[in-house]
Amino acid sequence: MSKEFIFEWSATVILLIGVAMAAFNFFPHYLYVQAIGNVMWFALGYYWRKWSLMTVQCIIVGIYLMGILNYYNGR
């Protein structure tokens, strides 16, 4: 197995763990887990030169960061 294959599936597993955490309302911890998985997918998009993948991952991470900031600002 290549390092790329392992990295890709690690990112996928991390995202699935984050989705499961969201389903069981582990707020705000699932935001961190999903943000890590999406940053990993962004890195893969960069490696593969897939602009659509990089764009969607940037938007998703931005949404997670807004959620984290709202949590810590008490909103």
DSSP file with accessible surface (Angstrom, degrees, kcal/mol):
  #  RESIDUE AA STRUCTURE BP1 BP2  ACC     N-H-->O    O-->H-N    N-H-->O    O-->H-N    TCO  KAPPA ALPHA  PHI   PSI    X-CA   Y-CA   Z-CA
    1    1 A M              0   0  187      0, 0.0     2,-0.1     0, 0.0     0, 0.0   0.000 360.0 360.0 360.0 140.0    0.0    0.0    0.0
    2    2 A S     >  -     0   0   65      1,-0.1     4,-2.1     4,-0.0     5,-0.2  -0.397 360.0-116.5 -83.9 161.0    1.2    3.5   -0.9
    3    3 A K  H  > S+     0   0  191      1,-0.2     4,-2.7     2,-0.2     5,-0.2   0.865 117.2  56.6 -62.4 -35.7    1.5    6.4    1.6
    4    4 A E  H  > S+     0   0   69      2,-0.2     4,-2.7     1,-0.2    -1,-0.2   0.920 106.2  49.1 -62.5 -43.6   -1.1    8.2   -0.5
    5    5 A F  H  > S+     0   0   85      2,-0.2     4,-2.4     1,-0.2     5,-0.2   0.930 113.0  46.9 -61.6 -45.4   -3.6    5.3   -0.1
    6    6 A I  H  X S+     0   0   84     -4,-2.1     4,-2.3     1,-0.2    -2,-0.2   0.920 113.5  48.4 -64.5 -42.8   -3.1    5.2    3.7
    7    7 A F  H  X S+     0   0   78     -4,-2.7     4,-2.4     2,-0.2    -2,-0.2   0.923 111.1  50.9 -63.8 -43.7   -3.4    9.0    3.9
    8    8 A E  H  X S+     0   0   53     -4,-2.7     4,-1.9     1,-0.2    -2,-0.2   0.931 114.3  42.2 -60.9 -46.5   -6.6    9.0    1.9
    9    9 A W  H  X S+     0   0  127     -4,-2.4     4,-2.6     2,-0.2    -1,-0.2   0.840 111.0  56.1 -75.1 -28.0   -8.3    6.3    3.9
   10   10 A S  H  X S+     0   0   49     -4,-2.3     4,-2.6    -5,-0.2    -1,-0.2   0.931 108.3  48.5 -64.8 -44.1   -7.1    7.8    7.2
   11   11 A A  H  X S+     0   0    0     -4,-2.4     4,-2.3     1,-0.2    -2,-0.2   0.908 111.8  50.1 -60.9 -40.5   -8.8   11.1    6.2
   12   12 A T  H  X S+     0   0   33     -4,-1.9     4,-2.4     2,-0.2    -2,-0.2   0.930 111.0  47.6 -65.4 -44.7  -11.9    9.2    5.3
   13   13 A V  H  X S+     0   0   76     -4,-2.6     4,-2.5     2,-0.2    -2,-0.2   0.919 110.8  52.0 -64.0 -41.5  -12.0    7.3    8.7
   14   14 A I  H  X S+     0   0   46     -4,-2.6     4,-2.3     1,-0.2    -1,-0.2   0.928 110.3  48.8 -61.4 -43.5  -11.4   10.6   10.6
   15   15 A L  H  X S+     0   0   36     -4,-2.3     4,-2.4     1,-0.2    -1,-0.2   0.914 110.5  50.6 -62.7 -41.2  -14.3   12.2    8.8
   16   16 A L  H  X S+     0   0  110     -4,-2.4     4,-2.4     2,-0.2    -2,-0.2   0.889 109.0  51.3 -66.0 -36.3  -16.6    9.2    9.5
   17   17 A I  H  X S+     0   0   90     -4,-2.5     4,-2.6     2,-0.2    -1,-0.2   0.928 110.2  50.2 -63.5 -42.7  -15.6    9.4   13.2
   18   18 A G  H  X S+     0   0    0     -4,-2.3     4,-2.2     2,-0.2    -2,-0.2   0.898 109.4  50.5 -62.2 -39.4  -16.5   13.1   13.2
   19   19 A V  H  X S+     0   0   79     -4,-2.4     4,-2.2     2,-0.2    -1,-0.2   0.917 110.8  49.0 -65.3 -42.4  -19.9   12.4   11.5
   20   20 A A  H  X S+     0   0   48     -4,-2.4     4,-1.5     1,-0.2    -2,-0.2   0.911 110.1  51.5 -63.4 -40.1  -20.6    9.7   14.2
   21   21 A M  H  <>S+     0   0   39     -4,-2.6     5,-2.5     1,-0.2    -2,-0.2   0.896 109.3  50.5 -63.3 -38.4  -19.6   12.2   16.9
   22   22 A A  H ><5S+     0   0   35     -4,-2.2     3,-1.5     1,-0.2    -1,-0.2   0.893 106.1  55.8 -65.5 -38.3  -22.0   14.8   15.4
   23   23 A A  H 3<5S+     0   0   81     -4,-2.2    -1,-0.2     1,-0.3    -2,-0.2   0.826 112.0  42.7 -63.7 -30.7  -24.8   12.2   15.3
   24   24 A F  T 3<5S-     0   0  158     -4,-1.5    -1,-0.3    -3,-0.1    -2,-0.2   0.190 117.7-114.6-101.7  15.6  -24.3   11.6   19.1
   25   25 A N  T < 5 +     0   0  126     -3,-1.5     2,-1.3     1,-0.2    -3,-0.2   0.868  51.9 164.0  57.4  49.3  -24.0   15.4   19.8
   26   26 A F     >< -     0   0  107     -5,-2.5     4,-2.0    -6,-0.1     3,-0.3  -0.410  35.4-156.5 -88.4  57.0  -20.4   15.5   20.9
   27   27 A F  T  4  +     0   0   87     -2,-1.3    -5,-0.0     1,-0.3     0, 0.0  -0.601  61.6   5.5 -78.7 137.6  -20.3   19.2   20.4
   28   28 A P  T >> S+     0   0    4      0, 0.0     3,-1.2     0, 0.0     4,-0.9  -0.943 119.6  68.9 -94.7   6.5  -17.9   21.0   19.9
   29   29 A H  H 3> S+     0   0  109     -3,-0.3     4,-1.8     1,-0.3     3,-0.4   0.838  93.8  59.2 -60.5 -35.1  -15.4   18.1   19.7
   30   30 A Y  H 3X S+     0   0   48     -4,-2.0     4,-2.8     1,-0.2    -1,-0.3   0.823  96.8  63.0 -65.2 -26.8  -16.8   16.7   16.5
   31   31 A L  H <> S+     0   0   10     -3,-1.2     4,-2.2    -5,-0.2    -1,-0.2   0.915 105.0  46.0 -61.5 -41.5  -16.0   20.1   14.8
   32   32 A Y  H  X S+     0   0   82     -4,-0.9     4,-2.3    -3,-0.4    -2,-0.2   0.922 113.3  48.5 -66.1 -45.7  -12.3   19.6   15.5
   33   33 A V  H  X S+     0   0   35     -4,-1.8     4,-2.2     1,-0.2    -2,-0.2   0.942 114.6  44.9 -62.6 -46.4  -12.3   16.0   14.3
   34   34 A Q  H  X S+     0   0   14     -4,-2.8     4,-2.6     1,-0.2    -1,-0.2   0.890 110.7  54.4 -67.5 -36.7  -14.1   16.9   11.1
   35   35 A A  H  X S+     0   0   14     -4,-2.2     4,-2.4    -5,-0.3    -1,-0.2   0.918 108.3  49.9 -62.7 -40.5  -11.9   19.9   10.5
   36   36 A I  H  X S+     0   0   97     -4,-2.3     4,-2.2     2,-0.2    -2,-0.2   0.938 111.6  48.1 -62.9 -45.8   -8.8   17.7   10.7
   37   37 A G  H  X S+     0   0    0     -4,-2.2     4,-2.1     1,-0.2    -2,-0.2   0.906 112.5  48.8 -61.5 -40.2  -10.3   15.2    8.3
   38   38 A N  H  X S+     0   0    6     -4,-2.6     4,-2.3     2,-0.2    -1,-0.2   0.869 108.3  52.9 -70.8 -34.7  -11.2   18.0    5.9
   39   39 A V  H  X S+     0   0   78     -4,-2.4     4,-2.3     2,-0.2    -1,-0.2   0.910 108.9  51.2 -64.3 -38.9   -7.7   19.6    6.1
   40   40 A M  H  X S+     0   0   29     -4,-2.2     4,-2.0     1,-0.2    -2,-0.2   0.919 109.9  48.8 -63.1 -41.0   -6.3   16.2    5.2
   41   41 A W  H  X S+     0   0   38     -4,-2.1     4,-2.4     2,-0.2    -2,-0.2   0.860 108.2  54.7 -67.7 -33.0   -8.7   16.0    2.2
   42   42 A F  H  X S+     0   0   69     -4,-2.3     4,-2.5     2,-0.2    -1,-0.2   0.934 106.4  51.6 -61.9 -44.0   -7.6   19.5    1.2
   43   43 A A  H  X S+     0   0   44     -4,-2.3     4,-2.5     1,-0.2    -2,-0.2   0.902 110.1  49.0 -60.4 -40.1   -4.0   18.3    1.2
   44   44 A L  H  X S+     0   0    6     -4,-2.0     4,-2.7     2,-0.2    -1,-0.2   0.910 109.3  52.1 -65.2 -41.8   -5.0   15.4   -1.0
   45   45 A G  H  X>S+     0   0    0     -4,-2.4     5,-2.8     2,-0.2     4,-0.6   0.900 110.7  48.5 -60.5 -38.8   -6.8   17.8   -3.4
   46   46 A Y  H ><5S+     0   0  133     -4,-2.5     3,-0.7     3,-0.2    -2,-0.2   0.932 111.9  48.7 -65.4 -44.9   -3.6   19.9   -3.6
   47   47 A Y  H 3<5S+     0   0  150     -4,-2.5    -2,-0.2     1,-0.2    -1,-0.2   0.895 117.9  40.6 -61.4 -40.1   -1.5   16.8   -4.2
   48   48 A W  H 3<5S-     0   0   74     -4,-2.7    -1,-0.2    -5,-0.2    -2,-0.2   0.476 108.5-125.5 -85.8  -6.8   -3.9   15.7   -7.0
   49   49 A R  T <<5 +     0   0  146     -3,-0.7     2,-0.8    -4,-0.6    -3,-0.2   0.900  55.1 154.2  58.8  44.1   -4.4   19.2   -8.3
   50   50 A K     >< -     0   0  118     -5,-2.8     4,-2.2     1,-0.2    -1,-0.2  -0.848  23.9-174.4-104.2  97.9   -8.2   19.0   -7.9
   51   51 A W  H  > S+     0   0  180     -2,-0.8     4,-2.7     1,-0.2     5,-0.2   0.850  81.7  56.5 -64.6 -34.2   -9.4   22.5   -7.5
   52   52 A S  H  > S+     0   0   93      2,-0.2     4,-2.2     1,-0.2    -1,-0.2   0.917 108.8  46.9 -65.6 -40.0  -13.0   21.5   -6.9
   53   53 A L  H  > S+     0   0   35      1,-0.2     4,-2.1     2,-0.2    -2,-0.2   0.924 113.3  48.3 -67.2 -42.3  -11.9   19.3   -3.9
   54   54 A M  H  X S+     0   0    8     -4,-2.2     4,-2.3     2,-0.2    -2,-0.2   0.912 111.3  51.3 -64.5 -40.7   -9.7   22.0   -2.5
   55   55 A T  H  X S+     0   0   77     -4,-2.7     4,-2.2     1,-0.2    -2,-0.2   0.945 111.2  45.3 -63.3 -49.1  -12.5   24.6   -2.8
   56   56 A V  H  X S+     0   0   65     -4,-2.2     4,-2.5     1,-0.2    -1,-0.2   0.899 113.0  51.3 -65.7 -35.7  -15.1   22.5   -1.0
   57   57 A Q  H  X S+     0   0   16     -4,-2.1     4,-2.7    -5,-0.2     5,-0.2   0.902 108.7  51.0 -69.0 -37.9  -12.7   21.5    1.7
   58   58 A C  H  X S+     0   0   71     -4,-2.3     4,-2.3     2,-0.2    -1,-0.2   0.921 111.8  47.6 -62.7 -43.0  -11.7   25.2    2.3
   59   59 A I  H  X S+     0   0  100     -4,-2.2     4,-2.2     2,-0.2    -2,-0.2   0.933 112.9  48.2 -64.2 -44.3  -15.4   26.2    2.6
   60   60 A I  H  X S+     0   0   48     -4,-2.5     4,-2.4     2,-0.2    -2,-0.2   0.933 111.8  48.5 -63.6 -45.4  -16.2   23.3    5.0
   61   61 A V  H  X S+     0   0   24     -4,-2.7     4,-2.7     1,-0.2    -1,-0.2   0.913 109.8  53.6 -62.9 -38.5  -13.2   24.1    7.2
   62   62 A G  H  X S+     0   0   29     -4,-2.3     4,-2.2    -5,-0.2    -1,-0.2   0.916 108.2  49.5 -61.2 -40.6  -14.3   27.7    7.3
   63   63 A I  H  X S+     0   0   93     -4,-2.2     4,-2.1     2,-0.2    -2,-0.2   0.924 111.2  49.1 -64.3 -43.0  -17.7   26.7    8.4
   64   64 A Y  H  X S+     0   0   40     -4,-2.4     4,-2.5     1,-0.2    -2,-0.2   0.913 109.6  52.0 -62.8 -41.4  -16.3   24.5   11.2
   65   65 A L  H  X S+     0   0   92     -4,-2.7     4,-2.8     1,-0.2    -1,-0.2   0.897 107.6  52.0 -63.8 -37.6  -14.0   27.4   12.3
   66   66 A M  H  X S+     0   0  115     -4,-2.2     4,-2.6     2,-0.2    -1,-0.2   0.905 109.9  49.8 -63.4 -39.9  -17.0   29.7   12.5
   67   67 A G  H  X S+     0   0   21     -4,-2.1     4,-2.0     2,-0.2    -2,-0.2   0.909 111.4  48.2 -63.3 -41.4  -18.8   27.1   14.7
   68   68 A I  H  X S+     0   0   17     -4,-2.5     4,-2.2     2,-0.2    -2,-0.2   0.933 112.7  48.0 -65.3 -44.7  -15.8   26.8   16.9
   69   69 A L  H  X S+     0   0  105     -4,-2.8     4,-1.7     1,-0.2    -2,-0.2   0.907 111.0  51.0 -63.9 -41.0  -15.4   30.6   17.3
   70   70 A N  H  <>S+     0   0   71     -4,-2.6     5,-2.3     1,-0.2     4,-0.4   0.887 109.0  52.5 -62.1 -38.1  -19.2   30.9   18.0
   71   71 A Y  H ><5S+     0   0  106     -4,-2.0     3,-1.0     1,-0.2    -2,-0.2   0.937 113.2  42.0 -62.9 -46.1  -18.9   28.3   20.7
   72   72 A Y  H 3<5S+     0   0  140     -4,-2.2    -1,-0.2     1,-0.2    -2,-0.2   0.699 110.8  56.3 -78.8 -17.7  -16.0   30.1   22.4
   73   73 A N  T 3<5S-     0   0  106     -4,-1.7    -1,-0.2    -5,-0.2    -2,-0.2   0.413 113.4-117.0 -90.3   0.8  -17.6   33.5   22.1
   74   74 A G  T < 5       0   0   71     -3,-1.0    -3,-0.2    -4,-0.4    -2,-0.1   0.752 360.0 360.0  76.1  26.6  -20.7   32.3   23.9
   75   75 A R      <       0   0  223     -5,-2.3    -1,-0.2    -6,-0.2    -2,-0.1  -0.612 360.0 360.0 -95.5 360.0  -23.2   32.7   21.0
